[in-house]
Amino acid sequence: MKKLFKIPRSPNFYIRMRINGKDRWISTKTTDRKAAMDFAEKKQRLVRGNMGVDELLKELNSVIASLPVDQQSEKRQEAMRRITQAQAVSMPIAEAWQAWLDSPQKGNPSQQTIEGGYTAIWKRFSAWIAEHKVEFMHEVTAIHAENYAAFLWASKMAPRTFNGHIKFLRSMFNALKLKAGLVLNPWSDIKTMEKETQGRQSFTQKELAVMTSKAEGALRYMIALGLFTGMR
């Protein structure tokens, strides 16, 4: 076990360790002896490579949480990119469209649907995600999906159009899940919008009387036909 010591300029305990061939004095950032001993033990296991994955991730998250708030999000994304780049299966976003076209998992949409709608949806998303420096499909997070949904909605598109974008992206990521090495579909929790509906109300007797009295020519016969037969 590493011995604890103090230095004149700090009230905290320190430990001395050899890291990458160099002697280092490391502050435990605490004046409590037991907490300092726990820190020393953890640091020693970390340097020797004896920490499990869960412990390492907890340690990484603790370090990031100690940073200024405005830096934490960027550092978490950077850590995720560096971790996921080492995974066995990955797919560049630039190759995803052709991979989807070649995949039987996409179902059998018509060529008109692909060219008339899906192509534009994918081009818009891939341009947006490129601006956020995301290169691989597995790097697209739920936060990216949420931000992109907000971006679409802010463009004042109709609910039906918005829903079409979200549903297609969700289905595309599902279709490429295995080939792209996706653990989760970032679009799974993005809600679609309720479609706007327009209510219809029958004409009152007074309104019908005005219409029939004012109508002229063929329009008068058409109104009468609808009125007396119930035809639409």
Order of alpha helices (4+ residues) and beta strands (2+ residues): beta-beta-alpha-alpha-alpha-alpha-alpha-alpha-alpha-alpha-alpha
